[in-house]
Amino acid sequence: MTTNEELIRHFYTSFQNKDIKAMQNCYADNATFSDPVFSNLDANQVRAMWAMLIKSGKDMRIEFKNISGNETGGSAEWDAYYTFSATGNKVINRVKASFLIENGKIIKHTDDFNFHTWAKQSLGFTGLVLGWTGFLRNKISTKEKENLEAFMASTKG
């Protein structure tokens, strides 16, 4: 097992245990994060995003598999099981993650999942009809970025 593989395994084990600080400590201060909803987050934003998702995801649980690491980073697959708070719908989100790692810290984390599949589960009929459109993706992305900014403002000491 490589050191980078160990870091990725530690990250997801911390996620399973809802250990926010341990997850946040996996990121370098210049880290970036992107997925179909959150794009181009900086290190402070990505650390806050995980805290927000864990704190708001009361019934969330994750499973991870196929962790691999090499000299520059690694990858993983993980599934999130949770209730989407806006609708009460149950969601299973299947995610493929890739990482660039330097000096034992994540510098770039990219999660990829099928937005249309996620939208159908979380939003029901609206997601089924509009989940493939840029319109819905942009609307969700804007709303979640606003939620993240509000969360970050509320946690400032």
C-alpha positions as CSV (number, residue, x, y, z in Angstrom):
1,M,0.0,0.0,0.0
2,T,1.4,3.4,-1.0
3,T,1.4,6.4,1.3
4,N,-1.0,8.2,-1.0
5,E,-3.3,5.1,-0.9
6,E,-3.1,5.3,2.9
7,L,-4.1,9.0,2.9
8,I,-7.1,8.3,0.7
9,R,-8.2,5.4,2.9
10,H,-7.8,7.6,6.0
11,F,-9.9,10.4,4.3
12,Y,-12.8,8.0,3.6
13,T,-12.5,6.2,7.0
14,S,-12.7,9.7,8.6
15,F,-15.7,10.5,6.4
16,Q,-17.5,7.3,7.5
17,N,-16.8,8.2,11.1
18,K,-18.0,11.8,10.5
19,D,-14.6,13.0,11.8
20,I,-14.7,16.4,10.2
21,K,-11.3,17.6,11.5
22,A,-9.5,14.5,10.3
23,M,-11.0,14.9,6.8
24,Q,-10.1,18.6,6.8
25,N,-6.5,17.8,7.8
26,C,-6.1,15.7,4.7
27,Y,-6.1,18.8,2.5
28,A,-3.2,21.2,1.8
29,D,-3.7,24.9,2.2
30,N,-3.7,25.3,-1.6
31,A,-6.1,22.5,-2.2
32,T,-8.9,22.7,-4.8
33,F,-12.1,20.7,-5.1
34,S,-14.7,20.2,-7.9
35,D,-17.7,18.0,-8.5
36,P,-20.9,18.4,-10.6
37,V,-22.4,20.7,-8.0
38,F,-19.5,22.4,-6.3
39,S,-16.9,23.7,-8.7
40,N,-13.5,25.2,-8.1
41,L,-13.6,25.4,-4.3
42,D,-10.5,26.5,-2.5
43,A,-9.1,24.8,0.6
44,N,-11.2,26.8,3.1
45,Q,-14.4,26.2,1.1
46,V,-13.7,22.4,0.6
47,R,-13.0,22.0,4.3
48,A,-16.3,23.9,5.1
49,M,-18.2,21.9,2.5
50,W,-17.4,18.6,4.2
51,A,-18.3,20.0,7.6
52,M,-21.6,21.3,6.2
53,L,-22.5,18.0,4.4
54,I,-21.7,15.9,7.5
55,K,-23.6,18.3,9.9
56,S,-26.7,18.5,7.6
57,G,-26.7,14.9,6.5
58,K,-28.3,13.5,9.6
59,D,-28.8,10.0,8.2
60,M,-25.9,10.0,5.8
61,R,-23.6,7.0,5.6
62,I,-20.9,6.2,3.1
63,E,-19.2,3.2,1.7
64,F,-15.9,3.3,-0.2
65,K,-13.9,0.8,-2.4
66,N,-11.3,0.5,-5.1
67,I,-8.8,2.8,-3.3
68,S,-5.6,3.1,-5.3
69,G,-2.6,5.3,-5.0
70,N,0.5,6.1,-7.0
71,E,3.4,8.5,-6.7
72,T,1.3,11.6,-7.7
73,G,-2.1,10.8,-6.2
74,G,-4.8,8.2,-6.5
75,S,-8.5,7.4,-6.9
76,A,-11.4,5.9,-5.1
77,E,-15.1,5.0,-5.5
78,W,-17.6,5.9,-2.9
79,D,-21.3,5.8,-2.4
80,A,-23.3,8.2,-0.2
81,Y,-26.7,7.1,1.2
82,Y,-28.8,9.9,2.6
83,T,-32.2,11.7,2.6
84,F,-32.2,14.8,0.5
85,S,-33.5,17.5,3.0
86,A,-35.4,19.6,0.5
87,T,-37.7,16.8,-0.7
88,G,-37.3,14.0,1.9
89,N,-36.3,11.7,-1.0
90,K,-33.7,8.9,-0.4
91,V,-30.6,9.2,-2.5
92,I,-27.7,6.8,-3.4
93,N,-25.0,8.8,-5.0
94,R,-22.2,6.8,-6.7
95,V,-19.0,8.8,-6.9
96,K,-15.7,8.3,-8.6
97,A,-12.9,10.4,-7.0
98,S,-9.5,11.4,-8.2
99,F,-6.7,13.0,-6.2
100,L,-3.5,14.8,-6.7
101,I,-1.3,14.6,-3.6
102,E,1.9,16.4,-2.6
103,N,3.8,16.1,0.6
104,G,1.2,13.9,2.2
105,K,-1.7,16.3,1.6
106,I,-4.5,16.5,-1.1
107,I,-3.9,19.4,-3.4
108,K,-6.6,18.6,-6.0
109,H,-9.7,16.5,-5.4
110,T,-12.2,15.9,-8.2
111,D,-15.5,13.9,-7.6
112,D,-17.5,12.8,-10.6
113,F,-21.1,11.5,-10.5
114,N,-24.0,11.3,-12.9
115,F,-25.9,14.5,-12.1
116,H,-29.1,13.4,-14.0
117,T,-29.2,10.2,-11.9
118,W,-28.7,12.2,-8.7
119,A,-31.4,14.8,-9.7
120,K,-34.0,12.1,-10.4
121,Q,-33.4,10.6,-7.0
122,S,-33.3,13.8,-5.0
123,L,-35.8,15.9,-6.9
124,G,-38.2,13.3,-8.3
125,F,-40.1,14.3,-11.4
126,T,-38.4,17.7,-11.7
127,G,-35.0,15.9,-11.7
128,L,-36.3,13.3,-14.2
129,V,-37.4,16.0,-16.6
130,L,-34.7,18.7,-16.1
131,G,-31.8,16.8,-14.6
132,W,-30.0,16.6,-17.9
133,T,-30.1,20.3,-18.5
134,G,-27.5,22.9,-17.7
135,F,-30.3,25.1,-16.3
136,L,-31.0,22.7,-13.3
137,R,-27.4,22.0,-12.7
138,N,-26.6,25.7,-12.6
139,K,-29.6,26.4,-10.3
140,I,-28.6,23.7,-7.8
141,S,-24.9,24.7,-8.0
142,T,-25.8,28.4,-7.3
143,K,-28.0,27.4,-4.4
144,E,-25.4,25.1,-2.8
145,K,-22.7,27.7,-3.2
146,E,-25.0,30.1,-1.3
147,N,-25.6,27.5,1.4
148,L,-21.9,27.0,1.7
149,E,-21.2,30.7,2.0
150,A,-23.9,31.0,4.7
151,F,-22.5,28.0,6.6
152,M,-19.0,29.5,6.5
153,A,-20.3,32.8,7.8
154,S,-22.2,31.1,10.6
155,T,-19.1,29.2,11.8
156,K,-16.7,32.1,11.8
157,G,-15.4,32.6,15.3
